[in-house]
């Protein structure tokens, strides 16, 4: 007797559950606390499916790193009218990147919790999550025009990325930094203005 066919899409639904569960477990327990058993339990499925669908935990984490739930795409950061950015001065083009970056990550609290764990724990899985971030930045900057090819600018962007990411992570655990209320829009507007001023000064 033939078994009834399983409803189409069940496999994809299970895979989505597992991918989503990776983010939840990472945010809650960190990289050292991440394991196949925990992810499967969070997803409510048998752990064998992690191996059947993803051939193990590293590939599952890689799949999660490529989701928009974890990290914004260059297209998202460029916004609905990317052409307008090309009309800006170089410093303003880069400032727009950081301002969009702030909005995107404030809308991803799970990602911010994962980034906080990355500061404390380093392994092969953290590298996988870093790779997608580097790729997104490169894709964004490839779209810009008249940006000088300067190794000092690369270092400046790296420093500012670290500073902005730190503020975003801090916003998950504290209400203010240096007297700036990072729980309110006014506080982030002050930070946005500071980003613009810093970059304008650097380019001048």
Sine and cosine of phi, psi and omega as CSV:
sin_phi,cos_phi,sin_psi,cos_psi,sin_omega,cos_omega
0.00,0.00,0.79,-0.62,-0.01,-1.00
-0.96,0.27,0.65,-0.76,0.07,-1.00
-0.97,0.24,0.58,-0.82,0.04,-1.00
-0.89,0.45,0.61,-0.79,-0.01,-1.00
-0.92,0.39,0.64,-0.77,0.05,-1.00
-0.96,0.30,0.54,-0.84,0.01,-1.00
-0.84,0.54,0.69,-0.72,0.03,-1.00
-0.90,0.43,0.59,-0.81,0.02,-1.00
0.99,-0.10,-0.21,0.98,-0.03,-1.00
-0.90,0.43,-0.64,0.77,0.02,-1.00
-0.87,0.49,-0.71,0.70,-0.01,-1.00
-0.90,0.43,-0.61,0.80,0.03,-1.00
-0.90,0.44,-0.65,0.76,0.01,-1.00
-0.91,0.41,-0.68,0.74,0.03,-1.00
-0.88,0.48,-0.66,0.75,0.02,-1.00
-0.89,0.45,-0.63,0.77,0.04,-1.00
-0.88,0.47,-0.69,0.72,-0.01,-1.00
-0.91,0.41,-0.68,0.73,0.01,-1.00
-0.89,0.45,-0.71,0.70,0.02,-1.00
-0.89,0.45,-0.62,0.79,-0.04,-1.00
-0.92,0.40,-0.52,0.85,0.06,-1.00
-0.84,0.54,-0.73,0.69,0.01,-1.00
-0.88,0.48,-0.68,0.73,-0.02,-1.00
-0.90,0.43,-0.69,0.72,-0.01,-1.00
-0.93,0.37,-0.68,0.74,0.04,-1.00
-0.87,0.50,-0.71,0.70,-0.03,-1.00
-0.90,0.44,-0.58,0.81,-0.06,-1.00
-1.00,0.09,-0.68,0.73,-0.19,-0.98
-0.90,-0.43,-0.14,0.99,0.00,-1.00
0.98,0.18,-0.02,-1.00,-0.08,-1.00
-0.96,0.28,-0.59,0.81,0.03,-1.00
-0.94,0.33,-0.41,0.91,0.01,-1.00
-1.00,-0.02,-0.03,1.00,-0.03,-1.00
-0.99,0.13,0.74,-0.67,0.04,-1.00
-0.41,-0.91,0.32,-0.95,-0.02,-1.00
-0.85,0.52,-0.69,0.72,-0.03,-1.00
-0.88,0.48,-0.70,0.72,-0.02,-1.00
-0.91,0.42,-0.69,0.73,-0.02,-1.00
-0.90,0.44,-0.70,0.71,0.00,-1.00
-0.90,0.45,-0.66,0.75,0.01,-1.00
-0.91,0.42,-0.65,0.76,0.04,-1.00
-0.88,0.47,-0.62,0.79,-0.02,-1.00
-0.99,0.15,-0.26,0.96,-0.02,-1.00
0.96,0.27,0.55,0.84,-0.01,-1.00
-0.74,-0.67,0.17,-0.99,0.04,-1.00
-0.96,0.29,0.65,-0.76,-0.05,-1.00
-0.90,0.43,-0.37,0.93,0.01,-1.00
-0.87,0.49,-0.42,0.91,-0.01,-1.00
-0.94,0.34,-0.42,0.91,0.07,-1.00
-0.89,0.46,-0.64,0.77,0.00,-1.00
-0.98,0.19,-0.59,0.80,-0.03,-1.00
-0.92,0.38,-0.68,0.74,-0.09,-1.00
-1.00,-0.03,-0.46,0.89,-0.11,-0.99
-0.80,-0.60,-0.04,1.00,0.00,-1.00
0.88,0.48,0.50,0.87,0.07,-1.00
0.87,-0.49,0.08,-1.00,-0.10,-0.99
-0.92,0.39,-0.68,0.73,-0.02,-1.00
-0.83,0.55,-0.68,0.73,0.01,-1.00
-0.93,0.36,-0.53,0.85,0.05,-1.00
-0.92,0.39,-0.67,0.74,0.06,-1.00
-0.90,0.43,-0.64,0.77,0.05,-1.00
-0.87,0.49,-0.67,0.74,0.04,-1.00
-0.88,0.48,-0.67,0.74,0.02,-1.00
-0.90,0.43,-0.64,0.77,-0.04,-1.00
-0.88,0.47,-0.42,0.91,-0.03,-1.00
-1.00,-0.02,0.09,1.00,0.03,-1.00
-1.00,0.01,0.46,-0.89,0.07,-1.00
-0.94,0.33,-0.33,0.94,0.07,-1.00
-0.89,0.45,-0.59,0.81,-0.01,-1.00
-0.99,0.11,-0.76,0.65,-0.14,-0.99
-0.65,-0.76,0.66,-0.75,0.02,-1.00
-0.94,0.33,0.51,-0.86,0.09,-1.00
-0.99,0.14,0.27,-0.96,0.08,-1.00
-0.87,0.50,-0.59,0.81,0.01,-1.00
-0.88,0.47,-0.67,0.75,0.03,-1.00
-0.90,0.44,-0.68,0.73,-0.03,-1.00
-0.92,0.38,-0.53,0.85,0.02,-1.00
-0.96,0.28,-0.40,0.92,0.07,-1.00
1.00,0.08,-0.05,-1.00,-0.10,-1.00
-0.97,0.25,-0.30,0.95,0.01,-1.00
-0.79,-0.62,0.93,0.36,-0.08,-1.00
-0.88,0.47,-0.48,0.88,-0.03,-1.00
-0.88,0.48,-0.49,0.87,-0.04,-1.00
-0.91,0.42,-0.49,0.87,-0.04,-1.00
-0.91,0.41,-0.58,0.82,-0.02,-1.00
-0.89,0.45,-0.37,0.93,0.00,-1.00
-0.98,0.18,-0.22,0.98,-0.03,-1.00
-0.98,0.19,0.31,-0.95,0.13,-0.99
-0.92,0.39,0.35,-0.94,-0.03,-1.00
-0.81,0.58,-0.69,0.73,-0.01,-1.00
-0.90,0.44,-0.61,0.79,0.00,-1.00
-0.94,0.33,-0.58,0.82,0.04,-1.00
-0.87,0.49,-0.69,0.72,0.00,-1.00
-0.95,0.32,-0.60,0.80,0.06,-1.00
-0.87,0.50,-0.63,0.78,0.02,-1.00
-0.89,0.46,-0.57,0.82,0.06,-1.00
-0.86,0.51,-0.78,0.63,-0.05,-1.00
-0.91,0.41,-0.60,0.80,0.01,-1.00
-0.92,0.40,-0.66,0.75,0.06,-1.00
-0.92,0.38,-0.60,0.80,0.03,-1.00
-0.87,0.50,-0.69,0.72,0.02,-1.00
-0.87,0.49,-0.74,0.67,-0.01,-1.00
-0.88,0.48,-0.71,0.70,-0.06,-1.00
-0.88,0.47,-0.69,0.73,-0.05,-1.00
-0.98,0.20,-0.48,0.88,0.10,-1.00
-0.90,0.45,-0.44,0.90,0.05,-1.00
-1.00,0.07,0.06,1.00,-0.01,-1.00
-0.78,-0.62,0.94,0.33,-0.03,-1.00
-0.87,0.49,-0.55,0.84,0.04,-1.00
-0.89,0.46,-0.67,0.74,0.03,-1.00
-0.87,0.49,-0.68,0.74,0.00,-1.00
-0.89,0.45,-0.62,0.79,0.05,-1.00
-0.91,0.41,-0.61,0.79,0.05,-1.00
-0.92,0.40,-0.66,0.75,0.03,-1.00
-0.89,0.46,-0.57,0.82,0.05,-1.00
-0.90,0.44,-0.66,0.76,0.05,-1.00
-0.91,0.42,-0.57,0.82,-0.01,-1.00
-0.87,0.50,-0.53,0.85,0.00,-1.00
-0.89,0.45,-0.53,0.85,-0.09,-1.00
-0.99,-0.10,-0.49,0.87,-0.13,-0.99
-0.78,-0.62,0.79,-0.62,-0.01,-1.00
-0.82,-0.57,0.76,-0.65,0.09,-1.00
-0.35,-0.94,-0.17,-0.98,-0.04,-1.00
-0.90,0.44,-0.50,0.87,-0.02,-1.00
-0.94,0.34,-0.59,0.81,0.02,-1.00
-0.91,0.41,-0.55,0.83,0.03,-1.00
-0.89,0.45,-0.61,0.79,0.02,-1.00
-0.88,0.48,-0.62,0.78,0.01,-1.00
-0.96,0.28,-0.48,0.88,0.04,-1.00
-0.94,0.34,-0.61,0.79,-0.08,-1.00
-0.85,0.53,-0.67,0.74,-0.02,-1.00
-0.92,0.39,-0.55,0.84,0.00,-1.00
-0.93,0.37,-0.68,0.73,0.02,-1.00
-0.89,0.45,-0.68,0.73,-0.02,-1.00
-0.89,0.46,-0.64,0.77,-0.01,-1.00
-0.90,0.43,-0.70,0.72,0.02,-1.00
-0.88,0.48,-0.71,0.71,-0.01,-1.00
-0.88,0.47,-0.67,0.74,0.01,-1.00
-0.89,0.45,-0.66,0.75,0.01,-1.00
-0.89,0.45,-0.75,0.66,-0.09,-1.00
-0.95,0.32,-0.42,0.91,0.09,-1.00
-0.91,0.43,-0.43,0.90,-0.02,-1.00
-0.98,0.21,-0.44,0.90,-0.08,-1.00
-0.95,0.30,0.29,-0.96,-0.02,-1.00
-0.82,-0.58,0.53,-0.85,0.07,-1.00
0.89,0.45,0.43,0.90,0.08,-1.00
-1.00,0.05,0.84,-0.55,-0.05,-1.00
-0.89,0.45,0.65,-0.76,0.04,-1.00
-1.00,0.07,1.00,0.10,-0.16,-0.99
-0.75,-0.66,0.80,-0.61,-0.01,-1.00
-0.91,0.42,-0.46,0.89,0.06,-1.00
-0.92,0.40,-0.61,0.79,0.03,-1.00
-0.91,0.42,-0.62,0.78,0.06,-1.00
-0.86,0.51,-0.68,0.73,0.02,-1.00
-0.92,0.39,-0.63,0.78,0.02,-1.00
-0.88,0.47,-0.71,0.70,0.02,-1.00
-0.88,0.47,-0.63,0.77,0.02,-1.00
-0.89,0.45,-0.69,0.72,0.00,-1.00
-0.90,0.43,-0.71,0.71,-0.02,-1.00
-0.92,0.38,-0.59,0.81,0.05,-1.00
-0.88,0.47,-0.68,0.73,0.03,-1.00
-0.89,0.45,-0.66,0.75,-0.02,-1.00
-0.92,0.40,-0.72,0.70,-0.02,-1.00
-0.91,0.41,-0.66,0.75,0.03,-1.00
-0.88,0.47,-0.64,0.77,0.03,-1.00
-0.87,0.49,-0.70,0.71,0.02,-1.00
-0.89,0.46,-0.65,0.76,0.00,-1.00
-0.90,0.43,-0.67,0.74,0.04,-1.00
-0.90,0.43,-0.68,0.73,0.01,-1.00
-0.87,0.49,-0.52,0.85,-0.03,-1.00
-0.90,0.44,-0.31,0.95,0.03,-1.00
-0.98,0.18,-0.29,0.96,-0.10,-1.00
-0.81,-0.59,-0.20,0.98,0.00,-1.00
-0.59,-0.81,0.41,-0.91,-0.06,-1.00
-1.00,0.01,-0.29,0.96,-0.04,-1.00
-0.51,-0.86,0.44,-0.90,0.07,-1.00
-0.69,-0.72,0.86,-0.52,0.01,-1.00
0.85,0.53,0.53,0.85,0.00,-1.00
0.99,0.11,0.02,1.00,0.04,-1.00
-0.99,-0.11,0.83,-0.56,0.01,-1.00
-0.98,0.22,0.97,-0.25,-0.04,-1.00
-1.00,-0.08,0.24,0.97,0.15,-0.99
-1.00,-0.09,-0.19,0.98,-0.07,-1.00
-0.87,-0.50,0.38,-0.92,-0.02,-1.00
-0.89,0.45,-0.56,0.83,-0.01,-1.00
-0.86,0.52,-0.63,0.77,0.01,-1.00
-0.90,0.44,-0.68,0.73,0.00,-1.00
-0.96,0.29,-0.46,0.89,0.11,-0.99
-0.91,0.42,-0.62,0.79,0.06,-1.00
-0.89,0.45,-0.66,0.75,0.02,-1.00
-0.91,0.42,-0.65,0.76,0.04,-1.00
-0.88,0.48,-0.67,0.74,0.02,-1.00
-0.91,0.43,-0.60,0.80,0.03,-1.00
-0.91,0.42,-0.64,0.76,0.04,-1.00
-0.86,0.50,-0.71,0.70,0.00,-1.00
-0.89,0.46,-0.69,0.72,-0.01,-1.00
-0.91,0.41,-0.69,0.73,0.00,-1.00
-0.87,0.49,-0.74,0.67,-0.04,-1.00
-0.93,0.37,-0.60,0.80,0.05,-1.00
-0.89,0.47,-0.68,0.73,0.01,-1.00
-0.91,0.42,-0.62,0.78,0.01,-1.00
-0.90,0.44,-0.70,0.72,-0.04,-1.00
-0.96,0.29,-0.49,0.87,0.03,-1.00
-0.97,0.26,0.00,0.00,0.00,0.00
